[in-house]
C-alpha cells in the first residue's frame, strides 16, 4: 500500500477551509488502487459535513496523521450529530 497525502490530491489551506472533499478524494483514490494510506499533515484539518456530504470511510484504506499534532476537527455549527 502506498501513502496518499490529501494535500497531494487537492489544493486547500490547512486550518482555514473545508477539507472534506479532498479527504474523500484521497480515500477514493486509495480504494481504487486496492488500498492505501491517507496521510494528514500536522495541524488542524477542518471538515464541514452536511446531510449530502460526509466523511466516507472505505475498506483497505488507513487514515493516519504525521504526528501527534494531526487533528481532524468538525467546524462549529456543521454536521448532524443527533
C-alpha positions, 0 to 999 in steps of 0.5 A, spaced: 500 500 500 502 506 498 501 513 502 496 518 499 497 525 502 490 529 501 494 535 500 497 531 494 490 530 491 487 537 492 489 544 493 486 547 500 489 551 506 490 547 512 486 550 518 482 555 514 477 551 509 473 545 508 477 539 507 472 534 506 472 533 499 479 532 498 479 527 504 474 523 500 478 524 494 484 521 497 480 515 500 477 514 493 483 514 490 486 509 495 480 504 494 481 504 487 488 502 487 486 496 492 488 500 498 492 505 501 494 510 506 491 517 507 496 521 510 494 528 514 499 533 515 500 536 522 495 541 524 488 542 524 484 539 518 477 542 518 471 538 515 464 541 514 459 535 513 452 536 511 446 531 510 449 530 502 456 530 504 460 526 509 466 523 511 466 516 507 470 511 510 472 505 505 475 498 506 483 497 505 484 504 506 488 507 513 487 514 515 493 516 519 496 523 521 504 525 521 504 526 528 501 527 534 499 534 532 494 531 526 487 533 528 481 532 524 476 537 527 468 538 525 467 546 524 462 549 529 455 549 527 456 543 521 454 536 521 448 532 524 450 529 530 443 527 533 
